[in-house]
Amino acid sequence: KAIDEFEKCLVADDDDDPEEEALAYHDLARAYELNGDFSKCVKACECAILKGKQPKKTGGGTTTSGGGTTTTTPAPPATPGRRFDAATAVTTLSWALVKMNAAGDAVSLIEAVLKKDDKEPRAIRCYAAIAAKAEKWEEELNLLLRAVIFAQHDQPLRKDLARAIDRPGGVARLDKQLGHTSGAASAVAFLATVAKDCGRCWLAVDLLEWAATDEPKHGGYALNLLHAYEIVGDDVSAFTSGTTYLKNDENRVLEPGLSLKTFVNIIEELQGLVQDAQSVPLEWIPDDGNDGGRAVRKGGDDKKSWPLPSREAHDDETLDALAILFALTKIAFLSGKHGLASRLVEAIEPARRAAKKPIHETNARNEHAYYCCVAQLLCVDPGRRDDHSISPPAAVETEDDDNKKATTKKKTIPTAVVSKKKQEEDKGECVEEVYVCGDSHALSPAYKSWPLSDGRRLVLKPALVTGLKHWHLRPDCTFYPKHNFYNLIGLDDPKLFGKLGLPSTPSPSARPADQGPAVPRGATVLFLLGEIDCREGILVAVQKLRYHDLDEGIRKTAKLFVDAATLVVRSRQYRAAYVHPIPPVLDETRHVVRKYNAALKSLVDNSADLHFLDFFDQLLTDDKTNLKAQYRLDGTHLHPRYLDDLLRDHLLQAMGLRLRRKDDGNDQDLSPTPGIDDDDDDDDDDEKTHD
């Protein structure tokens, strides 16, 4: 569209000011470049440079006379604030030549540009690309490192730099440049952030291990390393790295009488993620302060007189330590170690509430948000099983070549089956697992289980993808949540990498995982994504005219998910794939969520590989404007009672399963699930508190 408009303007405005024409030709050249038409880009650049050399028109200006002289002031350019820059056009021309494999013709041009301005990021990137064409890897890296010093936020530069370091031998070349001198860890940690944001997640792990090794008591490096491990799908290493930091800085005091050593002792006593202990009974007490509430041991402190800790002004290192503790609690919860998670919550609460500045207003706000959700879930739904390490995914997956082929089939609702081997792995208990692959909304369903009429047990296992939007699944996106998603599902078909916008070759930093992907091949999966799209991005995109209206933005964004999920389901041979309705938790975005769910359901209903669980309207009040009070948890997530009320029956029906009840010949009737108390007689006040 841009090319068409520029071409029309240039044809129509033959009598335009030369500078205006030069600007238009260069804009046209950039459009050609982005469109991959480099020969036309070269011609447009040459026209721009030629027009830029012509004398500027003076017509339309003002003329003044005096003292026997006449002075004419040229008219201002038609586009205020824009002036044609020949060096910029030469840089674009040089880039086009490089793309056309004519780097030799571009060398002298780009050297002339850099001679005048050796800090121009795009020109340096072009010179680095020429070096890379000649396989001069050290020169490429040197140029990009120099450029990023004064252009840290230049996104194309950051992508080029991440790619340069992620080449074979790139980390060794960086080590040669930086070494382990004072200040090197800070530079390496910055480069790790660059790598992560550009989707080079294993490289980020390598660099953060370097920084954390050089400065073992630096909480920021340890926290980012923990998160990098989470992104590549290695929660065990994430937990280990966080625990290692606690040991390295165990004398750090969070508040009087509470040091990091306390948490080291708890983790070692309960053997970390190896095995679990009985959960500590907790209850959530709302308050009117900045904390939003607190978790206390049930039957312990009196909820009305529980003292508020002395408020401490936590420094950045202490906040990093708290963030690591929050993250470790989340990992323990997601790993099914709820005894460990509840013990950590009980110990963390005094330090959390001692912060003078509300933690949700600090750099630890994201970890704090996850922690608070986990803490509330442990309080309001303690009926989850205490040890959920039912069947770790196999480290090595095998399949017949014939089974790899994706096929389009008529949509059917598969009946769940469990193999004899699976039953043996589960130590005598036959378990049907559904993997809930989603953003933070996957916390509420985590490890919920129901007994089935055939003697098996249905368990919801979480596969958390932090911050993923449907929008991130577009092929040209490199942001790390997209890579986190594909790491968790273990996508391993190189034929799909190009279609999905993934690197065609693995990073040299990648290493074989000790554990399989979070969602194994042949699994049953429940996708719970899209809520972040409804509160971020689409409305702004419509305002910027990226879409004609909200409906178009929703339709195109939802289609990105459906297209990607379809490829994943076929490649990973999922037995069944269900789509959870987007939770209508926020008052401000509920109108968008309603539209989005309708569009998503329509797309899924037309898919042969996905099945929509249609209980969205049942989450809402009769007038369809508000979330029902009983399904509110923390203002951001659904209360887990919706699992028994709504999700369970829709999921079981879709899977062709039936809940075990007393009349099935069992003494137990576990509906509703213990832990969510629906008895209004004994705990009425508590239920109102939880709402």
C-alpha positions in Angstrom: 0.0 0.0 0.0 2.8 2.4 0.9 4.6 1.7 -2.4 1.4 2.4 -4.4 0.9 5.7 -2.6 4.5 6.9 -3.0 4.5 6.0 -6.7 1.3 7.9 -7.3 2.6 10.9 -5.5 5.8 11.0 -7.4 4.0 10.7 -10.8 1.5 13.4 -9.8 4.0 15.9 -8.3 6.4 16.5 -11.2 6.8 20.1 -10.3 7.5 19.5 -6.6 10.4 20.8 -4.6 13.5 18.7 -5.2 14.0 18.1 -1.5 10.4 16.9 -1.2 10.9 14.6 -4.1 14.2 13.3 -2.6 12.4 12.5 0.6 9.6 10.7 -1.3 12.0 8.7 -3.3 13.9 7.6 -0.2 10.6 6.7 1.5 9.7 4.6 -1.6 13.2 3.0 -1.4 12.7 2.0 2.2 9.3 0.5 1.3 10.9 -1.5 -1.5 13.6 -2.7 0.9 11.0 -3.9 3.5 9.1 -5.6 0.7 12.3 -7.4 -0.4 12.5 -5.7 -3.8 16.1 -4.7 -3.6 16.8 -3.8 -7.3 13.9 -1.3 -7.2 15.2 0.0 -3.9 18.6 0.7 -5.5 17.0 2.7 -8.3 14.8 4.7 -5.9 17.9 5.5 -3.8 19.8 6.7 -6.8 16.8 9.0 -7.7 16.7 10.3 -4.1 20.4 11.1 -4.1 20.2 12.8 -7.5 17.2 14.9 -6.5 18.9 15.8 -3.3 21.8 17.4 -5.2 19.5 19.7 -7.2 19.1 23.4 -6.0 16.3 24.0 -3.7 13.3 26.0 -5.0 12.9 29.5 -3.7 9.3 30.1 -4.8 6.7 30.7 -2.2 9.1 32.4 0.1 9.3 36.0 1.2 11.3 38.8 -0.4 12.6 41.8 1.5 14.4 44.9 0.1 16.6 47.3 1.8 20.0 49.1 1.5 20.0 48.4 -2.3 19.9 44.6 -1.8 17.1 42.1 -2.2 16.9 38.9 -0.1 14.7 35.9 -0.8 14.0 33.4 2.0 13.0 30.0 0.7 9.7 28.5 1.6 9.8 25.9 4.4 9.5 22.3 3.3 6.1 20.9 2.8 6.8 18.3 5.6 7.9 20.3 8.7 10.8 18.9 10.6 12.0 16.6 7.8 15.1 17.3 5.7 16.7 15.1 3.2 19.9 13.4 4.3 22.0 12.0 1.5 24.0 9.8 4.0 20.8 8.1 5.0 19.9 7.4 1.4 23.4 6.1 0.8 23.1 3.8 3.8 19.8 2.4 2.4 21.5 1.9 -1.0 24.3 0.1 0.7 21.9 -2.2 2.5 20.2 -3.1 -0.7 23.5 -3.9 -2.4 24.4 -6.2 0.5 21.1 -8.0 0.2 21.7 -8.5 -3.5 25.1 -10.1 -2.7 27.0 -7.1 -4.0 28.7 -6.3 -0.7 31.9 -5.3 -2.5 30.1 -2.4 -4.2 28.7 -1.2 -0.9 32.0 -1.0 1.0 33.3 2.3 -0.3 29.8 3.8 0.0 29.3 2.9 3.7 32.8 3.8 4.6 32.2 7.3 3.3 29.1 7.6 5.5 30.9 6.4 8.6 33.8 8.8 7.9 31.3 11.6 8.5 29.4 10.0 11.4 30.9 6.9 13.0 28.0 6.6 15.4 25.2 6.1 13.0 23.6 2.7 14.0 22.2 1.7 10.7 25.4 2.4 8.9 27.4 0.5 11.5 25.0 -2.4 11.1 25.5 -2.4 7.4 29.3 -2.4 7.7 28.9 -5.3 10.2 26.8 -7.2 7.7 29.5 -6.7 5.1 32.0 -8.2 7.5 29.7 -11.1 8.2 29.4 -11.8 4.5 33.2 -12.1 4.4 33.0 -14.4 7.6 35.0 -11.8 9.5 33.1 -12.7 12.7 35.3 -10.8 15.2 35.0 -7.6 13.2 31.3 -8.0 13.0 31.0 -8.4 16.7 33.3 -5.5 17.4 31.3 -3.2 15.2 28.0 -4.1 16.8 29.3 -3.9 20.4 30.6 -0.4 19.6 27.2 0.6 18.2 25.1 -0.7 21.0 27.0 1.6 23.5 25.3 4.7 22.1 22.1 3.0 20.6 21.0 0.6 23.3 17.4 0.7 22.3 17.8 0.3 18.6 15.8 -2.9 17.9 17.4 -3.9 14.6 20.8 -3.3 16.1 19.9 -5.5 19.1 18.7 -8.3 16.8 21.9 -8.2 14.8 24.0 -8.2 17.9 22.2 -11.2 19.4 22.6 -13.1 16.2 26.3 -12.3 16.1 26.9 -13.6 19.6 24.8 -16.7 18.9 26.9 -17.8 16.0 29.2 -20.8 16.6 32.1 -19.5 18.7 30.3 -16.2 19.4 30.3 -16.5 23.2 34.1 -17.3 23.1 34.7 -14.2 20.9 32.7 -12.1 23.4 34.8 -13.6 26.2 37.9 -12.5 24.4 36.4 -9.0 24.1 35.2 -8.6 27.7 36.9 -11.3 29.8 36.0 -11.4 33.5 37.2 -8.0 34.4 35.4 -5.6 36.7 32.2 -4.5 35.1 32.2 -7.3 32.6 29.3 -9.0 34.4 27.1 -6.0 34.0 27.8 -5.8 30.3 27.2 -9.5 29.9 23.9 -9.3 31.8 22.7 -6.5 29.5 23.6 -8.6 26.4 21.7 -11.5 27.9 18.6 -9.2 28.1 19.2 -8.3 24.4 19.5 -12.0 23.5 16.3 -13.0 25.4 14.2 -10.2 23.9 15.3 -11.3 20.5 14.3 -14.9 21.1 17.9 -16.2 21.6 16.9 -17.8 24.9 19.6 -20.4 25.3 22.2 -17.7 24.6 20.6 -15.7 27.4 21.1 -18.7 29.7 24.7 -18.9 28.8 25.4 -15.2 29.3 23.5 -15.1 32.6 25.4 -18.1 33.9 28.6 -16.2 33.1 27.3 -13.1 35.0 26.0 -15.0 38.0 29.2 -17.0 38.3 31.3 -13.8 38.3 29.0 -12.1 40.9 27.3 -14.9 42.8 25.7 -12.6 45.3 24.1 -10.3 42.7 20.3 -11.0 43.0 19.5 -9.3 39.7 21.7 -11.7 37.7 20.4 -14.7 39.7 16.7 -13.7 39.1 17.2 -13.2 35.4 19.0 -16.6 35.2 16.1 -18.3 36.9 13.6 -16.7 34.5 15.8 -17.6 31.5 15.7 -21.3 32.6 12.0 -21.0 32.8 11.8 -19.7 29.2 13.7 -22.7 27.8 11.4 -25.0 29.8 13.9 -26.2 32.5 12.1 -25.5 35.8 14.5 -27.8 37.7 17.5 -25.7 36.7 15.5 -22.6 37.4 14.8 -23.7 41.0 18.4 -24.9 41.5 19.8 -21.5 40.3 17.5 -19.6 42.6 18.4 -21.8 45.6 22.1 -21.5 44.8 21.8 -17.7 45.1 20.0 -18.0 48.5 23.0 -20.1 49.7 25.5 -17.6 48.3 23.9 -14.7 50.1 22.3 -16.6 53.0 23.3 -13.9 55.6 21.2 -11.3 53.9 18.5 -10.0 56.3 15.1 -9.3 54.9 13.7 -8.0 58.2 14.9 -8.3 61.8 15.2 -12.0 62.6 14.7 -13.3 59.1 17.5 -14.0 56.7 17.8 -16.0 53.5 19.3 -18.8 55.5 15.7 -19.5 56.8 14.6 -20.3 53.3 17.6 -22.4 52.5 16.8 -24.5 55.6 13.2 -25.0 54.5 14.2 -26.1 51.0 16.8 -28.5 52.2 14.5 -29.9 54.9 11.9 -30.7 52.3 14.5 -31.7 49.7 13.4 -29.1 47.2 11.6 -30.5 44.2 12.6 -34.1 44.9 9.7 -34.9 47.1 6.9 -33.1 48.9 5.6 -32.7 52.4 2.1 -32.2 53.8 0.8 -28.7 53.0 0.6 -26.1 55.8 -3.1 -25.1 56.3 -3.3 -21.4 55.2 -6.0 -18.8 55.0 -6.1 -15.5 53.2 -7.0 -12.4 55.2 -7.8 -9.3 53.1 -6.9 -6.0 54.5 -7.2 -2.3 53.5 -3.4 -1.8 53.2 -1.1 -1.8 50.3 -0.7 -5.6 50.5 -4.2 -6.5 49.4 -4.2 -9.2 52.0 -2.0 -11.8 53.7 -1.7 -15.5 54.1 -1.5 -16.9 57.7 -1.5 -20.3 59.1 -5.0 -21.4 59.7 -5.8 -21.6 63.4 -2.7 -19.6 64.3 -2.6 -15.8 64.4 -5.9 -14.1 65.1 -7.1 -12.5 61.8 -8.1 -9.3 63.5 -5.1 -8.6 65.7 -2.3 -10.1 63.6 0.4 -7.4 63.9 1.7 -5.5 60.9 5.5 -5.8 60.7 7.7 -2.7 61.0 7.9 -1.1 57.6 11.3 -1.4 56.0 12.7 0.5 52.9 14.0 -2.5 50.9 16.9 -1.8 48.7 17.2 -3.2 45.2 19.2 -6.2 46.3 16.6 -7.1 49.0 13.8 -6.7 46.4 15.7 -9.0 44.1 16.0 -11.6 46.9 12.3 -11.3 47.5 11.5 -11.7 43.8 13.6 -14.9 43.8 11.7 -16.2 46.7 8.4 -15.4 45.0 9.6 -17.2 41.9 10.7 -20.3 43.8 7.3 -20.4 45.4 5.6 -20.3 42.0 7.9 -23.0 40.6 7.2 -25.2 43.6 3.5 -24.8 43.1 3.7 -25.5 39.4 5.8 -28.6 40.1 3.1 -29.9 42.4 5.1 -29.4 45.5 2.4 -27.7 47.5 3.8 -28.6 50.9 7.0 -26.8 50.0 5.1 -23.9 48.4 2.9 -23.4 51.5 5.9 -23.5 53.8 7.6 -20.8 51.7 4.5 -18.7 51.8 4.3 -18.9 55.5 7.9 -17.8 55.9 7.8 -15.1 53.2 4.8 -13.2 54.4 6.4 -11.2 57.2 9.2 -10.0 54.9 6.7 -9.2 52.1 4.5 -7.2 54.3 7.5 -5.4 55.9 8.2 -3.5 52.7 7.7 0.2 53.1 6.9 0.7 49.5 4.2 -1.6 48.1 6.0 -4.3 46.1 3.5 -4.1 43.3 5.1 -0.6 42.7 8.6 -2.0 42.4 10.7 -3.9 39.9 9.6 -7.1 41.7 5.9 -6.5 40.8 5.6 -9.4 38.3 7.0 -12.0 40.6 4.9 -10.5 43.4 1.7 -10.8 41.3 2.4 -14.5 40.6 3.2 -15.2 44.2 0.1 -13.5 45.6 -2.1 -15.6 43.2 -0.3 -18.8 44.3 -0.6 -17.9 48.0 -4.4 -17.2 47.6 -4.9 -20.5 45.7 -3.1 -22.4 48.5 -5.5 -20.7 50.9 -8.8 -21.1 49.2 -8.3 -24.4 47.5 -6.2 -26.7 49.8 -7.9 -29.8 48.4 -5.4 -30.2 45.6 -3.2 -33.3 45.9 -0.1 -32.7 47.9 2.3 -34.6 45.6 1.5 -34.3 41.9 4.7 -35.7 40.4 2.5 -38.4 38.8 4.4 -39.1 35.6 7.4 -37.0 34.5 7.6 -36.7 30.7 10.0 -39.1 29.0 13.4 -37.5 28.3 13.5 -39.0 24.8 10.6 -39.2 22.5 10.4 -41.6 19.5 7.9 -42.0 16.8 7.5 -43.7 13.4 8.2 -41.6 10.4 4.8 -42.3 9.1 3.2 -40.9 12.2 4.9 -37.5 11.7 2.7 -36.7 8.8 0.1 -34.1 9.6 -3.3 -35.1 8.4 -6.6 -33.2 8.3 -9.4 -35.2 9.7 -13.0 -34.7 10.5 -13.4 -33.3 14.0 -14.3 -35.9 16.6 -14.4 -35.9 20.4 -11.8 -38.6 21.3 -12.3 -40.9 24.2 -9.4 -40.8 26.7 -7.3 -43.9 27.1 -4.4 -44.7 29.4 -1.8 -47.4 28.6 -0.6 -50.1 31.0 2.8 -48.6 31.0 1.3 -45.3 32.1 -0.5 -47.1 34.9 2.8 -48.6 36.1 4.5 -45.2 36.0 1.8 -43.8 38.3 2.6 -46.4 40.9 -0.7 -48.3 40.7 -3.0 -45.3 40.2 -4.4 -44.9 36.7 -4.3 -41.2 35.8 -5.6 -39.2 32.8 -3.7 -35.9 32.5 -4.8 -32.8 30.7 -2.1 -30.2 30.2 -3.3 -26.7 30.7 -1.0 -24.5 28.5 -1.7 -20.9 29.3 -0.6 -17.6 30.8 -1.1 -16.8 34.5 -4.7 -18.0 34.2 -3.3 -21.6 34.2 -2.5 -21.2 37.9 -6.1 -21.6 39.1 -6.6 -25.0 37.4 -3.2 -26.3 38.4 -3.3 -29.9 39.7 -7.1 -29.9 40.2 -8.2 -33.5 40.1 -11.4 -35.5 39.9 -12.2 -39.2 40.3 -13.6 -40.9 37.2 -16.3 -43.5 37.1 -13.9 -46.0 35.5 -11.5 -45.9 38.5 -9.1 -43.4 37.0 -8.4 -39.9 38.1 -8.4 -36.8 35.9 -5.6 -34.3 36.7 -5.0 -30.8 35.3 -1.3 -30.3 34.9 0.0 -26.7 34.3 2.3 -25.6 31.5 2.8 -21.9 32.2 3.8 -19.6 29.4 4.5 -16.2 31.0 3.1 -13.2 29.2 2.1 -14.9 25.9 -0.3 -13.1 23.7 -1.9 -14.6 20.6 -0.2 -11.7 18.8 3.2 -13.1 19.7 2.5 -16.2 17.6 2.8 -14.4 14.3 5.7 -15.6 12.2 7.7 -12.3 12.3 7.7 -12.1 16.1 11.0 -12.9 18.0 9.8 -11.9 21.5 10.7 -14.6 24.1 7.1 -15.6 25.2 6.7 -17.1 21.8 9.9 -19.2 22.2 8.8 -20.1 25.7 5.6 -21.5 24.3 7.3 -23.7 21.7 9.9 -24.8 24.2 7.2 -26.0 26.6 5.3 -28.0 23.9 8.6 -29.4 22.5 8.1 -28.5 18.9 10.7 -30.5 17.0 9.6 -30.6 13.4 12.1 -28.5 11.3 9.5 -28.3 8.5 7.4 -26.0 10.7 10.2 -23.7 11.9 10.0 -21.4 8.9 6.2 -21.2 8.9 6.2 -20.3 12.6 9.1 -17.9 12.4 11.5 -20.0 14.5 15.3 -20.3 13.9 16.0 -23.0 11.2 19.1 -24.2 13.2 19.4 -24.6 16.9 21.5 -22.2 19.0 25.1 -23.3 19.7 24.2 -22.6 23.3 21.3 -25.1 23.4 21.8 -28.2 25.4 19.8 -31.4 25.8 17.2 -31.1 28.5 17.3 -33.5 31.5 13.5 -33.6 31.3 11.1 -33.8 28.4 8.9 -30.9 27.3 6.2 -29.8 29.7 3.5 -31.0 27.3 4.6 -34.4 25.9 3.8 -35.8 22.5 0.4 -37.4 22.2 -1.0 -35.5 25.2 -4.4 -34.0 25.8 -4.0 -30.2 26.0 -6.2 -27.3 27.1 -5.1 -23.9 25.7 -5.9 -21.0 28.0 -4.5 -17.9 26.2 -5.7 -14.6 24.8 -6.7 -12.5 27.9 -3.5 -10.4 27.6 -4.4 -9.6 24.0 -7.7 -8.1 25.2 -6.1 -5.7 27.7 -3.0 -4.8 25.7 -2.4 -4.1 22.1 -5.6 -4.4 20.1 -7.3 -1.2 21.1 -4.0 0.8 20.6 -3.5 -0.9 17.2 -7.0 0.2 16.1 -6.2 3.8 17.3 -3.1 3.7 15.1 -5.1 2.5 12.1 -3.4 -0.8 12.0 -6.9 -2.3 11.7 -10.1 -0.9 10.2 -11.9 -1.5 13.5 -11.8 -3.6 16.7 -13.6 -6.6 15.0 -10.9 -6.9 12.3 -8.1 -6.7 15.0 -9.7 -9.4 17.0 -10.3 -11.6 14.1 -6.8 -11.4 12.7 -5.2 -11.8 16.1 -7.3 -14.8 17.1 -6.5 -16.4 13.8 -2.8 -16.3 14.6 -3.4 -18.5 17.6 -5.7 -20.9 15.8 -3.3 -21.3 12.8 -0.3 -21.9 15.1 -2.2 -24.2 17.5 -3.4 -26.3 14.5 0.2 -26.9 13.3 1.3 -27.7 16.8 -1.6 -30.2 17.5 -0.8 -32.1 14.3 3.0 -32.1 14.7 2.9 -33.2 18.3 0.1 -35.7 17.6 -2.0 -34.5 20.5 -4.8 -36.9 21.3 -7.1 -34.0 21.8 -6.8 -30.2 22.0 -9.4 -28.0 23.8 -9.6 -24.2 23.9 -10.7 -22.5 27.2 -12.8 -19.4 26.9 -10.9 -16.2 27.7 -11.6 -15.3 31.3 -13.7 -12.1 31.6 -12.0 -11.0 34.8 -11.3 -7.3 34.2 -14.3 -4.8 34.2 -12.4 -2.5 31.9 -11.9 -5.0 29.1 -14.9 -7.3 29.4 -16.5 -5.8 26.3 -13.4 -6.7 24.3 -13.2 -10.2 25.9 -16.8 -10.9 24.9 -16.1 -10.0 21.3 -12.9 -11.9 21.3 -14.4 -15.0 22.7 -17.1 -15.0 20.0 -14.5 -14.6 17.2 -12.3 -17.3 18.8 -15.2 -19.8 19.2 -16.1 -19.2 15.5 -12.6 -20.0 14.3 -12.2 -23.0 16.6 -15.6 -24.4 15.6 -14.4 -24.4 12.0 -11.2 -26.3 13.0 -10.8 -30.0 12.6 -8.1 -30.1 15.3 -9.4 -27.9 18.1 -12.6 -28.0 20.3 -14.0 -25.0 22.2 -15.3 -25.4 25.7 -18.3 -23.1 25.6 -19.0 -21.9 29.2 -18.1 -18.3 28.8 -21.6 -16.9 29.4 -22.0 -19.0 32.5 -19.1 -17.0 34.1 -21.2 -13.9 33.8 -24.2 -12.4 35.6 -27.6 -12.8 34.0 -27.3 -9.4 32.2 -23.9 -10.5 30.8 -22.1 -7.4 32.0 -20.2 -8.6 35.1 -18.3 -11.6 36.3 -20.2 -13.5 38.9 -19.1 -12.7 42.4 -18.3 -16.4 43.3 -15.7 -16.5 40.5 -13.7 -13.5 41.6 -10.3 -14.3 43.2 -7.9 -11.4 43.2 -9.4 -9.0 40.6 -7.2 -10.6 37.9 -7.8 -14.4 38.0 -10.7 -16.7 38.3 -11.6 -18.3 41.6 -10.9 -22.1 41.4 -14.5 -22.9 42.3 -15.3 -22.3 38.7 -13.4 -25.6 38.0 -16.0 -27.7 39.8 -19.0 -25.5 38.7 -18.2 -25.2 35.0 -14.9 -26.5 33.6 -15.2 -30.0 34.9 -18.5 -31.0 33.3 -17.7 -29.4 29.9 -14.2 -31.0 29.9 -15.5 -34.4 30.9 -18.3 -34.3 28.3 -15.8 -33.3 25.6 -13.5 -36.2 26.6 -16.3 -38.7 26.8 -15.6 -39.3 30.6 -17.9 -39.5 33.6 -17.3 -38.4 37.2 -17.3 -41.1 39.9 -20.2 -40.8 42.3 -21.6 -42.9 45.1 -24.0 -44.7 42.9 -21.0 -46.0 40.9 -20.3 -48.5 43.7 -17.7 -46.4 45.5 -18.0 -45.1 49.1 -16.5 -41.7 48.1 -18.4 -38.9 46.4 -15.9 -36.2 45.7 -18.2 -33.7 44.0 -17.7 -30.9 44.9 -14.0 -31.3 45.4 -12.9 -31.0 49.1 -11.1 -27.7 49.8 -13.7 -25.4 48.2 -16.2 -25.3 51.0 -19.8 -24.8 49.7 -21.3 -25.2 53.1 -22.9 -22.0 54.2 -23.5 -23.1 57.8 -20.0 -23.3 59.3 -17.8 -21.0 57.2 -20.0 -18.3 55.8 -17.7 -15.5 56.9 -14.7 -17.2 55.3 -16.5 -17.7 52.0 -17.4 -14.0 51.9 -13.7 -13.2 52.7 -12.5 -15.4 49.8 -14.9 -13.7 47.4 
